[in-house]
Structure formats: structure tokens, C-alpha cells
Amino acid sequence: MTTNYVTNPLTQMALAPTTTQQSTGNGSKSGTWFEAMARAWGEALDKQAATIQEQSDQLSNNGTDTPAAITELTAQSLKMGFLSNSSHSAIQSVGDALSTMARKG
């Protein structure tokens, strides 16, 4: 029995992260869906970092260091930590799964 590796679904899934191109709203970016996922996590982290910077600047410059404002900044910082840990876990889990599929394919 001959296995056709091109049409084997497991092999196709394992190869997909290295052979696709993603489109974005402002044009086409070359890369894989795995890279697109990492890029999306990076953008989410950048957005959260900007939120933290904005609130921190308001505390510093406006003198609005009320307990409510400090608590909000703390919450945003904790959210950043959560997003950072989640992005690491997601990227590592997908990478490990792709590695496993490549070995078994």
C-alpha cells in the first residue's frame, strides 16, 4: 500500500503553517498562519501596552493618583501579564503540536 503524502490530511495540516500566505486589511503579508497568529498576539500586546502607558501618563501628568485610578492601572497591568502568558502558551502549544504532527506525518 502506497501512502500519498500530498493528500494525507495530517501531512497537509503539518505543512500548512509553512506554505500559506495571509491577507490583511491593508494588503497581503507573506508568511504563514503560524506567523499571523504570533503577529496578532503581538498586536494585542502592543495595544495593551499602549493602554497601560496612557493610564500611567495620566497618573503622572494630571496628578489623578486616586485609589480608583491606581486600581484601574493595576488591573490593566495584570491584564497585560495575562495576555503575555496566554500568548506564550498558545504559540508554544501550537508549535509543539505542529512538531508532533511533522514527526508522525
N, C-alpha and C positions, 0 to 999 in steps of 0.2 A: 504494500500500500504506500503510495507516494503522497506526501503532505505538501500542499502548495502554500508556501509561507506568505505569499502575497495576499491570498484570500482568507487566511486563517484570522478569525476575528481578534483573537488575543494578540497576535502579531501586529495587526492593524492598529489596535489601541496602543500598543507599546511604541510603535513608530510615529504615531500622530503628533506627540509633542516635539518631534524633531523635523516634521515635514509639512507643517501648515503655516499659513500666513493669516494674521488677524487684521481686520479692518477696524478703524476707529472713526469717530465722528469728524475728525479733521484730516482725513486721509488715511492711507494704508501704511501700517508699520510692519516691517518684516519681523519675523520672529515666530515663535511657537506659542501654543495656547498656554504652555507652562510659563513661558516668559511673560505672556499677557497677564496671567494670574499674579505673578510676582510684581509686575508693574502696577496692577490695580491695588495690591496691598500697599505698595509704596506710596501711591497717590492718596490712599486713605490715611496713612500715617502722616504724610505731609500736611494734609488738611487738618488733622487733629493737632499737629504741632503748631500750625498757624493759629488755631483757636486758643491754644494754651498761651502762645506768645501775645496774642491780642489781649487776653484777660490779664496776663501778667503786666503788660504795659499800662493797662487801665488802673491796676492797683498801684503801680509805681508813680505814674504821672498825675493821676487825678486825686490821689490821696483817699481813694474809696476803699480803704482796708477794713471794711466792715466784716463781721463774722460771716455774714451771708456770702459776700464776695470771695472771701478766703475759702469758704467751704465749696463754693462753685469751682474755683480754680483747683482745689484738691480733687474734686470729683472728675474734672477734665483730665487731670494728670493721671489719676487711676485708670480712666478710660484709655489713655494713651498706653499705659502698661498692659492693659488687657488686649488692646489691638496688636501691640507688638508681640506679645506671647502667642496670640492666635495666628498671626501671620507666620511666625516661625514654625509653629506646629503644623499648619496647613501645608506650607511649602515642603517641610521635611517629610510629612506623611505621604504626599503625592510623589515626591522624589523616591521614597522607599518603595512605594507601590510600583512605580514605573521600573525601578531596578529589578524588583521581583518578577514582574511580567517579562522583562527582557531576558532574564535568566531562564525562565520557563518556556519562553517562546522559541 
